[in-house]
Amino acid sequence: MESIKDKVAIIGMGTTKVGERWDVGIEELLDEACSEALADARIDPKEINAGYVGGISATQTLNRVLKLNYIPVSGVENACSTGADVFRNAAFAVASGMYDIVIAAAAGKQKDAGTTGIDMAGDPSTVGMEAMIHNGSVPRHFALYATRYMHHYGYSFDELKYTLARIAVKNHKNGTLNPKAHFQKEITMEQAINAPFIAWPLGLYDCCANIDGGACAILARPEVAKRIRDDYVLVKGIGLASGWREGRMSQKYSFTMFPENVLASQQAYDQAGIKDPVEELSHVQLHDAFTVNELVDYEDVGIAPRGKAPHLVKDGYFERDGKIPVNTDGGLKCTGHPVPATGLKQLNESYHQVQGTAGPRQVKNVRYSLAHSQGGLTGSFSTVVTILGPRD
Amino acid sequence: MSRTVVIAGMGCAVAGVRSDVGQEDLLVEAGLAAMDAAGIVPADIDASWFGCTTVSANHALLNFSLKLGYTPMTKTQNGGATGADALRGAYIAVASGVCDIALAAGVEKPTDSGLLEPAEGDRAGGSVVGADAVVGEFRPPAHSALYLTRYAHAHGIAPEKLRRALTRLVTRSRRAGSHNEKAALRSAVHEDDVARAPLSAGPLTVLDCCQALDGAAAAIVCSEEAARRLGRRYIVLEGFGAASGGMEGRTTQSYEYLGLPEARLAAQRAYAMAGIMRPEQEIQHAQVFDLTTGGELLAYEDLGLAPPGKAVDYVLDGVFDREGRTPANTDGGLLCNGYQAGASGIRQVYESYLQLTDCAGERQIPGVQRSLVYTVGGAVGSFSAFVQVFGRPAEPGRAAG
């Protein structure tokens, strides 16, 4: 097996305005995101050789929206990490040598479902553990990790609430610099700590919004990228780990870490040649569907020691001006979670940070950025970790 | 492609109304057989591509069923061509070098839903109006009927002659399925049975159209180097092509309904990669997606296996019979094996794999050097077509099993 390092370049990316997009259909969301990416890449759609898409059941919709003239378009689904796996498959297509330029796009119209949040009606034939996993609400599911984390590492309820509130406040503050974000206002620690409970101990501000949006990346072979722009960004590593229900069946599942995160991160680090994430990563995007996710993710991806992340949060380690800025675009909490597109939206921020085009959100001296995207449920997560870096 | 891609082992579940098992069991049935054929264990798989339209990745169906641990798993999605898309994902990953050994697998249990017809068409979300609403409500037999009536008109083919050709395909496929222990329908039918069969969407009868039935299939895709190390018989992917329509067929007056541009393009791309100049002469076996016999008939022209306007004559001359020049759907096709969105594209390749490794038993066609597989999903004007061309390795490995 070979590493993907330096075999794939990103020449353009785009996202839609994320929010309650009653004004458009899913085709327009794709158009909005892809148009921005195409403009960024300065190419015509005719130059695209293959496409990968997530969030639409008829993959040919991408051909229709972009007038892609009969190029092959494949569909990818990987729950909440769909967008990142769309990117991963597109990257493989470029690395295979078969296609010069490949488009990766995804969009979600979560609000069209008519429910707020993900409808977990589940499969009527599931029983026992499977029923518990699939039926009911997603916040309830992740609350389990919060309570276990408190118990296992000996944090009080107040300490946990403080930590989670710091994360929510950070992401909302970061999001005010991101015009594409769903929410455009800061929140206070008091608001976050005292918010109504959604699933104890998670409150209103601990849970992201399932919302409408889309994102797009244009990938190219580095030789082709060189002809198009000087500041293309390189893929340094991609890892994916997919659960096999062990977490649902094993008595030893800790509920204080996500094995899929750990494995996928390690794969990406190995490919990128990163041995010391804390020193070598300049910027990180984590899948903060819930603030507790971000908390555990710090430890899973290796930028905080096990059980110690709350101390680092308190010290401002992950703030915009901290040691490793995390979710500088506002994360899922503030920008929203248009489910199939989120993974690509995460990557969009990493791309701009590495490229130096993140505007007011720009972190200084970014070399490597890690984007983490996590879909699924206990025991069946699919985590994609992508590391981007500059050309040498 | 950067390096040669091969299939080193395949497995296929028995198709039909499998009330005796769940999706997990079907995957075990197909997946274990594929791993056994290739001589590998689950830990050898670097990554997988999985097709199943009724579960989300949340269900960890593949990794759980085959005990794959935390092996990377991508769920593919492309309507009726979902299985072919899973194979393509595996091919590309192996070609790129990021995987040495990949699994492509698919499963569907449509009979659990209580329906027995393929539910094609696109439900992309959002509202559907106008031409989209009309076409979106059609079932595959109706789609096929549009093309057949236009085709017969354009080429001046009498309805009775067209009907005879379609009947020939039914009887040929049903006879083939009676020799396939994995098929769902294993009884031959006579021309008279077809003549008496109720119409589905004229000129197609219910016997011209497949059913949505339960099934699963799996393939171990790897580099040729890995296959040589494993030492089992393998088949070489000599070319593949894919094309997706952007709904031009629904929005332009000039769309001809004489075939699928997507299929023609996919075939051209596959032939270019495989270096095939004269498909009629260079391909000795074909698996042609037959949601309906009408779709199969027109596909022969799109694939260059019959000249334009000549598919009916070729069928009636027996070109695509078992004894003909290009035996097609020798496992009974979708007509006998049913339709599984996530698995059919892989199950089609299973027959090519058996033929090219000389393991097709009583179905073996002598002298097969190249086999073509054509899979399609989608709807009028917006199809996704996949064409794969397989050949034998230069030095064959040991027999499987």
Interface residues (C-beta under 8 A of the other chain):
Chain A: M1 E2 S3 I4 K7 G25 I26 E27 G51 I56 S57 A58 T59 Q60 T61 L62 N63 R64 V65 L66 K67 L68 N69 Y70 I71 P72 V73 S74 G75 V76 E77 N78 A79 D85 R88 N89 F92 A93 A95 S96 G97 M98 K109 D112 H134 G239 L240 A241 S242 G243 W244 R245 P259 E260 L263 G375 G376 L377 G379 S380 S382
Chain B: M1 S2 D46 A47 S56 A57 N58 H59 A60 N63 F64 K67 L68 G69 Y70 T71 P72 M73 T74 K75 T76 Q77 N78 G79 T82 D85 R88 G89 I92 A93 A95 S96 G97 V98 C99 D100 D122 R123 A124 G125 G126 S127 G241 A242 A243 S244 G245 G246 M247 P261 E262 L265 A266 G378 A379 S382 F383 S384
